[in-house]
């Protein structure tokens, strides 16, 4: 009986976070889709910004590189 009780407690403790993680993942996916839809018109600006950041990182890396 003690083993069953301990296992039952462990099972409950494991299942509750799993449910929360699944719910969080769904919320994050939905949030990501909404964000993606909202940001879509800004894609070109974001791409140029990313290119600028990549270039900046190259300059920093080459500058630090001996």
Phi and psi in degrees as GROMACS dihedral restraints (atoms count N, CA, C in turn):
[ dihedral_restraints ]
;  ai    aj    ak    al  type     phi  dphi    fc
    3     4     5     6     1   -60.5    20    10
    4     5     6     7     1   -43.5    20    10
    6     7     8     9     1   -61.9    20    10
    7     8     9    10     1   -44.1    20    10
    9    10    11    12     1   -62.4    20    10
   10    11    12    13     1   -42.6    20    10
   12    13    14    15     1   -63.0    20    10
   13    14    15    16     1   -46.4    20    10
   15    16    17    18     1   -60.7    20    10
   16    17    18    19     1   -43.7    20    10
   18    19    20    21     1   -64.0    20    10
   19    20    21    22     1   -40.0    20    10
   21    22    23    24     1   -61.8    20    10
   22    23    24    25     1   -43.1    20    10
   24    25    26    27     1   -64.7    20    10
   25    26    27    28     1   -44.9    20    10
   27    28    29    30     1   -60.8    20    10
   28    29    30    31     1   -42.6    20    10
   30    31    32    33     1   -61.4    20    10
   31    32    33    34     1   -44.7    20    10
   33    34    35    36     1   -63.7    20    10
   34    35    36    37     1   -43.5    20    10
   36    37    38    39     1   -64.3    20    10
   37    38    39    40     1   -33.8    20    10
   39    40    41    42     1   -76.2    20    10
   40    41    42    43     1   -38.4    20    10
   42    43    44    45     1   -70.3    20    10
   43    44    45    46     1   -37.0    20    10
   45    46    47    48     1   -63.0    20    10
   46    47    48    49     1   -48.4    20    10
   48    49    50    51     1   -63.0    20    10
   49    50    51    52     1   -35.1    20    10
   51    52    53    54     1   -59.0    20    10
   52    53    54    55     1   -44.1    20    10
   54    55    56    57     1   -62.5    20    10
   55    56    57    58     1   -44.5    20    10
   57    58    59    60     1   -62.8    20    10
   58    59    60    61     1   -40.8    20    10
   60    61    62    63     1   -64.7    20    10
   61    62    63    64     1   -41.5    20    10
   63    64    65    66     1   -62.9    20    10
   64    65    66    67     1   -46.1    20    10
   66    67    68    69     1   -61.1    20    10
   67    68    69    70     1   -43.2    20    10
   69    70    71    72     1   -62.0    20    10
   70    71    72    73     1   -43.3    20    10
   72    73    74    75     1   -61.1    20    10
   73    74    75    76     1   -44.1    20    10
   75    76    77    78     1   -62.2    20    10
   76    77    78    79     1   -45.4    20    10
   78    79    80    81     1   -60.9    20    10
   79    80    81    82     1   -42.9    20    10
   81    82    83    84     1   -64.6    20    10
   82    83    84    85     1   -40.8    20    10
   84    85    86    87     1   -64.2    20    10
   85    86    87    88     1   -47.4    20    10
   87    88    89    90     1   -61.5    20    10
   88    89    90    91     1   -45.3    20    10
   90    91    92    93     1   -59.4    20    10
   91    92    93    94     1   -41.6    20    10
   93    94    95    96     1   -63.6    20    10
   94    95    96    97     1   -41.5    20    10
   96    97    98    99     1   -64.1    20    10
   97    98    99   100     1   -43.3    20    10
   99   100   101   102     1   -63.3    20    10
  100   101   102   103     1   -44.4    20    10
  102   103   104   105     1   -60.5    20    10
  103   104   105   106     1   -44.9    20    10
  105   106   107   108     1   -59.5    20    10
  106   107   108   109     1   -43.4    20    10
  108   109   110   111     1   -65.1    20    10
  109   110   111   112     1   -39.8    20    10
  111   112   113   114     1   -69.4    20    10
  112   113   114   115     1   -37.4    20    10
  114   115   116   117     1   -86.1    20    10
  115   116   117   118     1   -15.3    20    10
  117   118   119   120     1   -45.5    20    10
  118   119   120   121     1   -46.7    20    10
  120   121   122   123     1   -62.5    20    10
  121   122   123   124     1   -21.3    20    10
  123   124   125   126     1   -93.1    20    10
  124   125   126   127     1     4.8    20    10
  126   127   128   129     1   -51.5    20    10
  127   128   129   130     1   -47.3    20    10
  129   130   131   132     1   -60.7    20    10
  130   131   132   133     1   -43.0    20    10
  132   133   134   135     1   -64.8    20    10
  133   134   135   136     1   -40.6    20    10
  135   136   137   138     1   -64.8    20    10
  136   137   138   139     1   -40.5    20    10
  138   139   140   141     1   -63.0    20    10
  139   140   141   142     1   -45.1    20    10
  141   142   143   144     1   -66.0    20    10
  142   143   144   145     1   -34.9    20    10
  144   145   146   147     1   -65.0    20    10
  145   146   147   148     1   -43.2    20    10
  147   148   149   150     1   -61.6    20    10
  148   149   150   151     1   -42.9    20    10
  150   151   152   153     1   -61.2    20    10
  151   152   153   154     1   -42.3    20    10
  153   154   155   156     1   -61.6    20    10
  154   155   156   157     1   -42.9    20    10
  156   157   158   159     1   -65.6    20    10
  157   158   159   160     1   -41.3    20    10
  159   160   161   162     1   -59.6    20    10
  160   161   162   163     1   -44.6    20    10
  162   163   164   165     1   -62.1    20    10
  163   164   165   166     1   -43.9    20    10
  165   166   167   168     1   -60.5    20    10
  166   167   168   169     1   -44.1    20    10
  168   169   170   171     1   -63.5    20    10
  169   170   171   172     1   -37.9    20    10
  171   172   173   174     1   -61.6    20    10
  172   173   174   175     1   -45.5    20    10
  174   175   176   177     1   -60.8    20    10
  175   176   177   178     1   -45.3    20    10
  177   178   179   180     1   -62.8    20    10
  178   179   180   181     1   -46.1    20    10
  180   181   182   183     1   -62.3    20    10
  181   182   183   184     1   -44.6    20    10
  183   184   185   186     1   -68.0    20    10
  184   185   186   187     1   -32.6    20    10
  186   187   188   189     1   -69.8    20    10
  187   188   189   190     1   -39.2    20    10
  189   190   191   192     1   -76.6    20    10
  190   191   192   193     1   -31.8    20    10
  192   193   194   195     1   -60.0    20    10
  193   194   195   196     1   131.1    20    10
